[in-house]
Amino acid sequence: IYADPAKRLELYFRPKDPYCHPVCANRFPTSTMLLKVKRRTKKKKQLDTEEQIQPEVRFEMEILGTVTTVYKFQGMSDFQYLAMHSGPDGKQTSMYDKVLMLKPEKEEFFNRELPLYIPPPIFSRLDTPVDYFYRPDIQHREGYNNPQVSGENLIGLSRARRPHNAIFVNFDDEEIPTKPLDAAVQTWKKVCTNPVDKKVEEELRKLFEVRPVWSRNAVKANISVHPDKLKLLLPYLAYYMLTGPWRSLWVRFGYDPRKHPEAKIYQVLDFRIRCGMKYGKRA
């Protein structure tokens, strides 16, 4: 953990339990000293008197060195999920001896009938408390009506589309576009001011001649183009599929992958793996 500044230090309350959720510490730079303090107590012999003599206490201090990095546990502990099974009578039974393989087991160990136990991959996205400031309802004048908004722009459903003049097509749309929007043509002609941009346009045209369907990442891997220029060039040569087996892909104008059986090889399978703090980089 110390070798990688991007990682967080994890503390497990139950180190032998693989289902234990740790608390994480963040790394901070500091400029402090490590001080070693010894407390020495010297007891004096008690005289034959009723008075109690206090022992002599002496402190010894020594600076061992400087500290440049500290880890602070500032977050809250996450939820804990135990391998337990609730019976019909409400009694909890431990399943650790049934789900954890601590030694080489025979085939019978894997063929046993057990209650379904699938722990959730994550509980809390954040481990630090966040202040939510509640605001009162806005008081409008009499006769005010809220503006009409489409369902696709409501918070929680989907993000509003960014104005890059791209044509978005759903899988169940009957027609597909054969040419770009006039605004997309004008925008690209406006930014295409040097031979490099013209060369990139020709390279992308050749890519769409080789295959009619491309992903954004595949285009970036085959041609060298600035991301801001690519945002304007793709709507000039292709349309964007929103749903279906070719979702999130750019398709050449005039080409309908639904009508060409050979387009099945361009279908996309989108799966995402949440990366844990101790399993390296995101897959």
Secondary structure as GFF3:
##gff-version 3
##sequence-region A 1 283
A	DSSP	beta_strand	9	11	.	.	.	ID=ss1
A	DSSP	beta_strand	23	42	.	.	.	ID=ss2
A	DSSP	beta_strand	56	72	.	.	.	ID=ss3
A	DSSP	beta_strand	84	86	.	.	.	ID=ss4
A	DSSP	beta_strand	92	94	.	.	.	ID=ss5
A	DSSP	alpha_helix	96	99	.	.	.	ID=ss6
A	DSSP	alpha_helix	107	110	.	.	.	ID=ss7
A	DSSP	three_ten_helix	151	153	.	.	.	ID=ss8
A	DSSP	beta_strand	168	169	.	.	.	ID=ss9
A	DSSP	alpha_helix	182	191	.	.	.	ID=ss10
A	DSSP	alpha_helix	195	210	.	.	.	ID=ss11
A	DSSP	beta_strand	213	214	.	.	.	ID=ss12
A	DSSP	alpha_helix	216	222	.	.	.	ID=ss13
A	DSSP	alpha_helix	227	237	.	.	.	ID=ss14
A	DSSP	beta_strand	238	241	.	.	.	ID=ss15
A	DSSP	beta_strand	250	252	.	.	.	ID=ss16
A	DSSP	three_ten_helix	257	259	.	.	.	ID=ss17
A	DSSP	three_ten_helix	261	266	.	.	.	ID=ss18
###
